[in-house]
Amino acid sequence: MKIGLVCPYNIAKGGGVQEIVKAMRVELLARGHEVKIITPQPKDITGLDTEGIIFIGQAADFHSPLHTTTQVSASADTEALEQMLETEQFDVLHFHEPWVPMLSRQILSRSQCVNVATFHAKIPETIMSRTVVKVVTPYLKSVLKYLDHLTAVSDAAAEYVSGLTDEPITIIPNGIDLKHYKRPVKPKTSQKEGHSILFIGRLEHRKGVKYLLRAYEILAKELPDVSLVLAGDGPEREKLELLTAELELPRVTFKGFVSDSEKMQLLAESDLFCSPAIFGESFGIVLLEAMASGLVTVAGNNSGYSAVMQELGAVSLVNPKDSEEFARRLKLLLTEEDLRNLWRTWSADYVKQFSYPRVVEQYEALYKLAAKEHAAKQHALAQAA
């Protein structure tokens, strides 16, 4: 099949949707399909491998309801877009986050092939996001009529769109490259002192890092050898550094932004990964990355993380705002070696379902089903004519 993966975000920058789109292309190519990524032209493509990428229109900065800034599609040359569709003759177009203006709707209104959509994000319940939803909802309603199949990465991600349509929404989880995150085997002679906790993510309110610091204050009094590493940057960094100083927290390191190689090193060196997000998470790729690295994990009990941390993983979920319970959970999963071994054995098997081959296999089956339905519909229309 010839497949177009439509990504409304800046493909030159890191981001969950961008990484998923690029990984899907690699896996679909390996399965014998012809695949192109359709995305807006970033402001800077220095160092970007543009093979298999079709740029349509321009990207502009957008301030999201999650208090982050990214570049999304802002304009498109309709003549160039129509020429692209005529030249490529796709069998399937797969739109990621079709609620993001403007590229998806511009393509959908002209598409003659199968149109599949995936919703990744959960819209948080805040005044700002509700205002954004009021603006986006009419736009998304105008998009839904063009879509043949709807998917979402979790029930949390499906929540918004499910209130706008009676069409079924297929849940297909996000994927992960298990080989990339495989934890290196440490020599038996290696003796590591102390207990280390790692957070990786954007330092913003919804990530709940201030609650991690308050729980760590309690934990550090009970475990004098514990340390905490915070990798990432964001608008809350200065406040968090001031809180660390105010609470006189020992052995807390702010790493700032880290490269992928630095992230892999931190995952390999740490004893426990903690992501205490309080809202706005639709899935939890960062949890899968830690689990695939063999790293025991504690996570905030938001709806997106709860969708990932099933079965034994439920023991990892905690209310970040309950500092006493949060600290107890951290201590339990840091120090109880039998539980840690049980958890690691379980997670090593559990994460296999999220490997890209398994996830893309589900999308491939959906593409084929949608293509058959589309062909049957076109045949019926021809017969009626």
Secondary structure, 3 states (H helix, E strand, C coil): CEEEEECCECCCCCCHHHHHHHHHHHHHHHCCCEEEEEEEECCCCCCCCCCCEEEEEEEEEEECCCCCEEEEEEECCHHHHHHHHHHHCCCEEEEECCCCCCHHHHHHCCCCCEEEEEECCCCCCCHHHHHHHHHHHHHHHHHHCCCCEEEECCHHHHHHHHCCCCCCEEECCCCECCCCCCCCCCCCCCCCCCEEEEEECCCCHHHCHHHHHHHHHHHHHHCCCEEEEEEECCCCHHHHHHHHHHCCCCCEEEEECCCHHHHHHHHHHCCEEEECCCCCCCCCHHHHHHHHCCCEEEEECCHHHHHHCCHHHHHHEECCCCHHHHHHHHHHHHHCHHHHHHHHHHHHHHHHHHEHHHHHHHHHHHHHHHHHHHHHHHHHHHHHC
